[in-house]
Amino acid sequence: MDNESNKHWLYRKKNLPTLWGIQIAILVLAVLPEFFVHHHPHFEQQGIGMDATWGFFAWYGFLTCTAMVVGAKLLGIFLKRKDTYYDD
């Protein structure tokens, strides 16, 4: 038996193109309604219409997730402990 057949199906190299295709299809399906939905900006009276732009929730979610990952990495720098913490 080769090592590839022992792996979980998500980790097999032959399944990667299929998984990428599924992921791209889900992303396209998530953005597709943007073409058919009329957006009503919530803060239009204050002069802010950014939430009515095309794909707002997609790029806002992506930027927010990116900011959280970067923030967690920065916090990790300051909250890190030595490997020998429990041995002391």
N, CA, C and O atoms as a MOPAC input file, in Angstrom:
PM7 MOZYME 1SCF
protein

 N      0.83000 1    -1.19100 1     0.00000 1
 C      0.00000 1     0.00000 1     0.00000 1
 C      0.86700 1     1.24500 1     0.00000 1
 O      1.84200 1     1.34400 1     0.74500 1
 N      0.49400 1     2.19900 1    -0.85300 1
 C      1.26100 1     3.43700 1    -0.86500 1
 C      0.72300 1     4.39900 1     0.19800 1
 O     -0.36800 1     4.22200 1     0.74100 1
 N      1.50500 1     5.38300 1     0.46000 1
 C      1.18400 1     6.33100 1     1.50900 1
 C     -0.02400 1     7.19100 1     1.14400 1
 O     -0.74100 1     7.65800 1     2.02900 1
 N     -0.25300 1     7.40200 1    -0.15600 1
 C     -1.35200 1     8.26100 1    -0.60600 1
 C     -2.71700 1     7.66400 1    -0.27100 1
 O     -3.64100 1     8.40400 1     0.06700 1
 N     -2.86200 1     6.35200 1    -0.35800 1
 C     -4.16200 1     5.72800 1    -0.10400 1
 C     -4.49700 1     5.68200 1     1.39100 1
 O     -5.65600 1     5.48000 1     1.75500 1
 N     -3.50800 1     5.86400 1     2.24800 1
 C     -3.75800 1     5.87600 1     3.68600 1
 C     -4.24400 1     7.22400 1     4.18500 1
 O     -4.77700 1     7.32400 1     5.29000 1
 N     -4.06600 1     8.26100 1     3.38000 1
 C     -4.46200 1     9.60700 1     3.79800 1
 C     -5.97100 1     9.77700 1     3.70900 1
 O     -6.65700 1     9.08100 1     2.96000 1
 N     -6.46500 1    10.72600 1     4.49900 1
 C     -7.87000 1    11.10400 1     4.41400 1
 C     -8.12800 1    11.67500 1     3.02100 1
 O     -7.21400 1    12.24200 1     2.42200 1
 N     -9.34000 1    11.54400 1     2.48900 1
 C     -9.60200 1    11.93200 1     1.10800 1
 C     -9.38400 1    13.42200 1     0.86800 1
 O     -9.11800 1    13.82200 1    -0.26500 1
 N     -9.48900 1    14.25000 1     1.89900 1
 C     -9.25500 1    15.68500 1     1.72200 1
 C     -7.77800 1    16.00400 1     1.49200 1
 O     -7.45800 1    17.05500 1     0.93600 1
 N     -6.88400 1    15.12300 1     1.90500 1
 C     -5.45100 1    15.37000 1     1.79800 1
 C     -4.80000 1    14.68300 1     0.59900 1
 O     -3.59700 1    14.83700 1     0.38800 1
 N     -5.55400 1    13.94300 1    -0.17400 1
 C     -4.98700 1    13.26000 1    -1.33800 1
 C     -4.78700 1    14.25400 1    -2.48300 1
 O     -5.66400 1    15.06800 1    -2.77200 1
 N     -3.63600 1    14.17700 1    -3.12200 1
 C     -3.29700 1    15.13200 1    -4.17400 1
 C     -4.22900 1    15.04800 1    -5.37500 1
 O     -4.44700 1    16.05500 1    -6.04900 1
 N     -4.77500 1    13.88900 1    -5.65400 1
 C     -5.65900 1    13.76300 1    -6.81400 1
 C     -6.99700 1    14.48000 1    -6.59100 1
 O     -7.70500 1    14.76800 1    -7.55600 1
 N     -7.34700 1    14.76900 1    -5.34900 1
 C     -8.60100 1    15.45100 1    -5.04600 1
 C     -8.45700 1    16.97000 1    -4.98700 1
 O     -9.46400 1    17.67200 1    -4.90300 1
 N     -7.24100 1    17.49000 1    -5.02700 1
 C     -7.04300 1    18.93700 1    -4.91000 1
 C     -7.73800 1    19.73400 1    -6.00700 1
 O     -8.38900 1    20.72700 1    -5.68400 1
 N     -7.64300 1    19.36100 1    -7.29000 1
 C     -8.36400 1    20.14500 1    -8.30900 1
 C     -9.87900 1    20.15800 1    -8.08900 1
 O    -10.53300 1    21.17100 1    -8.33800 1
 N    -10.42800 1    19.05500 1    -7.63100 1
 C    -11.86200 1    19.00600 1    -7.35100 1
 C    -12.21500 1    19.92400 1    -6.18800 1
 O    -13.21700 1    20.63600 1    -6.24300 1
 N    -11.41000 1    19.91200 1    -5.14900 1
 C    -11.66800 1    20.77500 1    -3.99400 1
 C    -11.55000 1    22.24800 1    -4.36300 1
 O    -12.34900 1    23.06500 1    -3.90600 1
 N    -10.55900 1    22.59900 1    -5.18800 1
 C    -10.42400 1    23.98400 1    -5.65500 1
 C    -11.63800 1    24.38300 1    -6.48400 1
 O    -12.14400 1    25.49600 1    -6.34500 1
 N    -12.10400 1    23.49200 1    -7.33900 1
 C    -13.28700 1    23.77900 1    -8.14900 1
 C    -14.52000 1    24.00500 1    -7.30300 1
 O    -15.30500 1    24.91300 1    -7.57300 1
 N    -14.69500 1    23.17900 1    -6.27600 1
 C    -15.83500 1    23.34700 1    -5.37000 1
 C    -15.74000 1    24.67400 1    -4.63300 1
 O    -16.73900 1    25.37700 1    -4.48000 1
 N    -14.53200 1    25.02000 1    -4.17400 1
 C    -14.35100 1    26.27000 1    -3.45100 1
 C    -14.65800 1    27.47000 1    -4.33800 1
 O    -15.34100 1    28.39800 1    -3.90300 1
 N    -14.17000 1    27.46700 1    -5.56300 1
 C    -14.42000 1    28.57800 1    -6.47700 1
 C    -15.90200 1    28.65600 1    -6.81900 1
 O    -16.45100 1    29.75400 1    -6.91500 1
 N    -16.55600 1    27.52100 1    -7.00400 1
 C    -17.99100 1    27.51500 1    -7.29100 1
 C    -18.78300 1    28.12100 1    -6.13300 1
 O    -19.72600 1    28.88000 1    -6.35900 1
 N    -18.41100 1    27.79300 1    -4.90700 1
 C    -19.09900 1    28.35400 1    -3.74100 1
 C    -18.88700 1    29.86200 1    -3.66900 1
 O    -19.81800 1    30.60500 1    -3.36000 1
 N    -17.67200 1    30.31800 1    -3.95200 1
 C    -17.40400 1    31.75500 1    -3.93300 1
 C    -18.18900 1    32.48700 1    -5.00700 1
 O    -18.71300 1    33.57400 1    -4.76100 1
 N    -18.27700 1    31.90000 1    -6.19800 1
 C    -19.05200 1    32.51400 1    -7.28500 1
 C    -20.53100 1    32.55100 1    -6.91000 1
 O    -21.20100 1    33.55800 1    -7.13800 1
 N    -21.04200 1    31.46700 1    -6.34100 1
 C    -22.44300 1    31.44400 1    -5.92500 1
 C    -22.73000 1    32.46100 1    -4.81700 1
 O    -23.84200 1    32.98000 1    -4.72100 1
 N    -21.73300 1    32.74200 1    -3.99000 1
 C    -21.92400 1    33.71500 1    -2.91800 1
 C    -21.97800 1    35.14600 1    -3.44800 1
 O    -22.65600 1    35.99600 1    -2.86900 1
 N    -21.26700 1    35.41900 1    -4.54400 1
 C    -21.21700 1    36.77600 1    -5.09400 1
 C    -22.26400 1    36.96800 1    -6.19700 1
 O    -22.61400 1    38.10700 1    -6.50800 1
 N    -22.75800 1    35.91100 1    -6.77900 1
 C    -23.71500 1    35.97900 1    -7.88100 1
 C    -24.97100 1    36.80000 1    -7.56000 1
 O    -25.41200 1    37.55400 1    -8.42700 1
 N    -25.55900 1    36.70000 1    -6.39000 1
 C    -26.75800 1    37.50300 1    -6.09900 1
 C    -26.52200 1    39.01500 1    -6.15900 1
 O    -27.48000 1    39.78100 1    -6.26100 1
 N    -25.27500 1    39.45000 1    -6.09900 1
 C    -24.97100 1    40.87600 1    -6.17900 1
 C    -25.50400 1    41.50400 1    -7.47400 1
 O    -25.80400 1    42.69700 1    -7.50700 1
 N    -25.61800 1    40.71200 1    -8.52300 1
 C    -26.10900 1    41.22200 1    -9.79900 1
 C    -27.61300 1    41.45500 1    -9.79600 1
 O    -28.11700 1    42.21600 1   -10.62200 1
 N    -28.34100 1    40.81500 1    -8.88100 1
 C    -29.79200 1    40.85400 1    -8.91200 1
 C    -30.42900 1    41.57100 1    -7.72900 1
 O    -31.64500 1    41.76000 1    -7.70800 1
 N    -29.64000 1    41.96800 1    -6.75800 1
 C    -30.17900 1    42.57400 1    -5.53900 1
 C    -29.92100 1    44.07400 1    -5.56400 1
 O    -28.81700 1    44.52100 1    -5.87400 1
 N    -30.94500 1    44.84100 1    -5.23700 1
 C    -30.78100 1    46.29200 1    -5.10300 1
 C    -30.37400 1    46.58700 1    -3.66400 1
 O    -31.06100 1    46.18600 1    -2.72400 1
 N    -29.27300 1    47.27600 1    -3.49600 1
 C    -28.75500 1    47.55500 1    -2.16100 1
 C    -29.32000 1    48.86400 1    -1.62700 1
 O    -29.43600 1    49.85300 1    -2.35000 1
 N    -29.66000 1    48.84600 1    -0.37100 1
 C    -30.14600 1    50.03500 1     0.31400 1
 C    -29.11500 1    50.41800 1     1.36700 1
 O    -29.02400 1    49.76000 1     2.40300 1
 N    -28.34200 1    51.46500 1     1.12300 1
 C    -27.30600 1    51.84500 1     2.10400 1
 C    -27.94000 1    52.30900 1     3.41100 1
 O    -28.91400 1    53.06100 1     3.41100 1
 N    -27.38200 1    51.85700 1     4.50100 1
 C    -27.92200 1    52.18100 1     5.81800 1
 C    -27.51600 1    53.57000 1     6.29400 1
 O    -28.23300 1    54.19000 1     7.08000 1
 N    -26.37700 1    54.06100 1     5.82700 1
 C    -25.85600 1    55.34000 1     6.31200 1
 C    -25.83200 1    56.38700 1     5.19900 1
 O    -24.94600 1    57.24100 1     5.17200 1
 N    -26.78700 1    56.32600 1     4.29200 1
 C    -26.81400 1    57.23900 1     3.14900 1
 C    -27.03200 1    58.68500 1     3.58500 1
 O    -26.47900 1    59.60000 1     2.97400 1
 N    -27.81900 1    58.90500 1     4.61500 1
 C    -28.10300 1    60.26500 1     5.07100 1
 C    -26.86700 1    60.93200 1     5.67300 1
 O    -26.77900 1    62.16000 1     5.69400 1
 N    -25.92300 1    60.14600 1     6.15800 1
 C    -24.68000 1    60.70100 1     6.69300 1
 C    -23.63000 1    60.86800 1     5.59400 1
 O    -22.51900 1    61.32000 1     5.87200 1
 N    -23.95900 1    60.51800 1     4.37500 1
 C    -23.02300 1    60.66200 1     3.26700 1
 C    -22.13700 1    59.45000 1     3.05200 1
 O    -21.15300 1    59.52500 1     2.31600 1
 N    -22.47100 1    58.34000 1     3.68000 1
 C    -21.67000 1    57.12800 1     3.53400 1
 C    -22.49600 1    56.11200 1     2.75200 1
 O    -23.49900 1    55.60500 1     3.25600 1
 N    -22.08300 1    55.81700 1     1.53900 1
 C    -22.79900 1    54.85700 1     0.72300 1
 C    -21.97100 1    53.63000 1     0.41500 1
 O    -22.27200 1    52.88500 1    -0.51800 1
 N    -20.92400 1    53.42000 1     1.20100 1
 C    -19.99400 1    52.31700 1     0.94200 1
 C    -20.67500 1    50.95500 1     1.03800 1
 O    -20.30300 1    50.02600 1     0.32000 1
 N    -21.66000 1    50.82700 1     1.91100 1
 C    -22.31400 1    49.53300 1     2.07400 1
 C    -23.26400 1    49.20200 1     0.92300 1
 O    -23.88900 1    48.14100 1     0.92100 1
 N    -23.37600 1    50.09800 1    -0.05000 1
 C    -24.18300 1    49.81600 1    -1.23400 1
 C    -23.30700 1    49.47700 1    -2.43700 1
 O    -23.83500 1    49.25900 1    -3.52700 1
 N    -21.99500 1    49.42500 1    -2.27400 1
 C    -21.10400 1    49.10100 1    -3.38600 1
 C    -21.20200 1    47.62100 1    -3.72600 1
 O    -21.64200 1    46.80500 1    -2.91700 1
 N    -20.78100 1    47.29600 1    -4.94200 1
 C    -20.86500 1    45.91700 1    -5.41300 1
 C    -19.90000 1    45.04500 1    -4.62000 1
 O    -18.72000 1    45.37500 1    -4.49900 1
 N    -20.38500 1    43.95400 1    -4.09100 1
 C    -19.55600 1    42.99800 1    -3.36400 1
 C    -19.09700 1    43.50000 1    -2.00600 1
 O    -18.08800 1    43.02300 1    -1.48600 1
 N    -19.81600 1    44.45400 1    -1.41800 1
 C    -19.39000 1    45.04200 1    -0.14500 1
 C    -19.18600 1    43.98900 1     0.93300 1
 O    -18.15900 1    43.98500 1     1.61200 1
 N    -20.15200 1    43.10100 1     1.09500 1
 C    -20.06600 1    42.13700 1     2.18300 1
 C    -18.94300 1    41.13000 1     1.94900 1
 O    -18.37400 1    40.60600 1     2.90700 1
 N    -18.62000 1    40.85600 1     0.69100 1
 C    -17.51600 1    39.94000 1     0.38900 1
 C    -16.17800 1    40.57800 1     0.73900 1
 O    -15.37400 1    39.97400 1     1.44800 1
 N    -15.92800 1    41.80200 1     0.24700 1
 C    -14.61900 1    42.39600 1     0.52900 1
 C    -14.52000 1    42.88500 1     1.95900 1
 O    -13.43100 1    42.86800 1     2.53300 1
 N    -15.62000 1    43.32000 1     2.55300 1
 C    -15.58200 1    43.72700 1     3.95600 1
 C    -15.28400 1    42.52700 1     4.86100 1
 O    -14.49500 1    42.63300 1     5.80000 1
 N    -15.91300 1    41.40000 1     4.57500 1
 C    -15.64600 1    40.18200 1     5.34900 1
 C    -14.22000 1    39.70400 1     5.18300 1
 O    -13.58600 1    39.27100 1     6.14500 1
 N    -13.70700 1    39.78500 1     3.94400 1
 C    -12.32200 1    39.37600 1     3.70300 1
 C    -11.34900 1    40.27600 1     4.45500 1
 O    -10.42700 1    39.78600 1     5.10700 1
 N    -11.55000 1    41.59000 1     4.36800 1
 C    -10.65100 1    42.51500 1     5.07100 1
 C    -10.74200 1    42.35800 1     6.58700 1
 O     -9.73000 1    42.44300 1     7.28300 1
 N    -11.94200 1    42.13100 1     7.09400 1
 C    -12.11300 1    41.94000 1     8.53300 1
 C    -11.42600 1    40.66100 1     9.00400 1
 O    -10.76600 1    40.65100 1    10.04300 1
 N    -11.58100 1    39.59600 1     8.24600 1
 C    -10.92700 1    38.32900 1     8.59700 1
 C     -9.40900 1    38.48000 1     8.54600 1
 O     -8.70100 1    37.97900 1     9.42000 1
 N     -8.91400 1    39.16800 1     7.52500 1
 C     -7.47200 1    39.40600 1     7.41400 1
 C     -6.96000 1    40.21800 1     8.60000 1
 O     -5.90400 1    39.91900 1     9.15600 1
 N     -7.71600 1    41.24600 1     8.98200 1
 C     -7.31900 1    42.06900 1    10.12400 1
 C     -7.30000 1    41.25000 1    11.41600 1
 O     -6.42400 1    41.44800 1    12.25800 1
 N     -8.25100 1    40.34000 1    11.57900 1
 C     -8.26700 1    39.50200 1    12.78300 1
 C     -7.07500 1    38.55700 1    12.82100 1
 O     -6.49800 1    38.33700 1    13.88600 1
 N     -6.69600 1    37.99800 1    11.68100 1
 C     -5.54000 1    37.10000 1    11.63800 1
 C     -4.26600 1    37.87400 1    11.94300 1
 O     -3.43200 1    37.41700 1    12.72400 1
 N     -4.11100 1    39.04900 1    11.32700 1
 C     -2.92100 1    39.86900 1    11.58500 1
 C     -2.89100 1    40.29500 1    13.05200 1
 O     -1.83300 1    40.26700 1    13.68100 1
 N     -4.04000 1    40.68600 1    13.60100 1
 C     -4.11000 1    41.06600 1    15.01400 1
 C     -3.74600 1    39.91100 1    15.93700 1
 O     -3.06100 1    40.10600 1    16.94200 1
 N     -4.20200 1    38.70800 1    15.59700 1
 C     -3.86300 1    37.53700 1    16.41500 1
 C     -2.36500 1    37.24400 1    16.34800 1
 O     -1.75700 1    36.87800 1    17.35400 1
 N     -1.77100 1    37.40300 1    15.16800 1
 C     -0.32100 1    37.18300 1    15.03800 1
 C      0.44800 1    38.21100 1    15.86800 1
 O      1.42900 1    37.86600 1    16.52700 1
 N      0.01200 1    39.46300 1    15.84000 1
 C      0.67800 1    40.49600 1    16.64200 1
 C      0.50900 1    40.22700 1    18.13600 1
 O      1.45300 1    40.40100 1    18.90600 1
 N     -0.67600 1    39.80900 1    18.54600 1
 C     -0.87900 1    39.45700 1    19.94900 1
 C     -0.00300 1    38.28400 1    20.35900 1
 O      0.50400 1    38.23900 1    21.48000 1
 N      0.17200 1    37.33600 1    19.44800 1
 C      1.01000 1    36.17500 1    19.72900 1
 C      2.44900 1    36.55100 1    20.01800 1
 O      3.12700 1    35.88100 1    20.79600 1
 N      2.91700 1    37.61900 1    19.39500 1
 C      4.28900 1    38.07900 1    19.64800 1
 C      4.43800 1    38.51600 1    21.10500 1
 O      5.44300 1    38.21900 1    21.75100 1
 N      3.43200 1    39.22000 1    21.61300 1
 C      3.52800 1    39.76300 1    22.96900 1
 C      3.11400 1    38.77300 1    24.05400 1
 O      3.56400 1    38.88600 1    25.19400 1
 N      2.27600 1    37.81900 1    23.71800 1
 C      1.78500 1    36.87800 1    24.72400 1
 C      2.51800 1    35.54300 1    24.71600 1
 O      2.15300 1    34.63100 1    25.45800 1
 N      3.52700 1    35.42400 1    23.90000 1
 C      4.25500 1    34.16600 1    23.75600 1
 C      5.04600 1    33.85000 1    25.02900 1
 O      5.58700 1    34.73800 1    25.68900 1
 N      5.09200 1    32.56300 1    25.34600 1
 C      5.89300 1    32.10300 1    26.48300 1
 C      6.98700 1    31.18400 1    25.96900 1
 O      6.91100 1    30.67000 1    24.85300 1
 N      7.98600 1    30.98900 1    26.78100 1
 C      9.07500 1    30.08900 1    26.40500 1
 C      8.58600 1    28.65000 1    26.35100 1
 O      7.59300 1    28.29500 1    26.98600 1
 N      9.28900 1    27.83300 1    25.59100 1
 C      8.94600 1    26.41500 1    25.48100 1
 C      9.09000 1    25.69700 1    26.81500 1
 O      8.42800 1    24.68600 1    27.04800 1
 N      9.92700 1    26.19500 1    27.67000 1
 C     10.18300 1    25.53200 1    28.95300 1
 C      9.30400 1    26.10200 1    30.07900 1
 O      9.66000 1    25.98800 1    31.25200 1
 N      8.17900 1    26.70300 1    29.73900 1
 C      7.33100 1    27.34000 1    30.72400 1
 C      6.88100 1    26.36400 1    31.81300 1
 O      6.93600 1    26.69000 1    32.99900 1
 N      6.43700 1    25.17200 1    31.41500 1
 C      5.92800 1    24.21700 1    32.40000 1
 C      7.04700 1    23.47400 1    33.12500 1
 O      6.79800 1    22.85200 1    34.15800 1
 N      8.26100 1    23.52500 1    32.61200 1
 C      9.36500 1    22.84500 1    33.26300 1
 C      9.97500 1    23.66200 1    34.40200 1
 O     10.69900 1    23.11700 1    35.23600 1
 N      9.69100 1    24.94100 1    34.44300 1
 C     10.28000 1    25.82000 1    35.46900 1
 C      9.65300 1    25.60900 1    36.82600 1
 O     10.03600 1    26.26900 1    37.79200 1

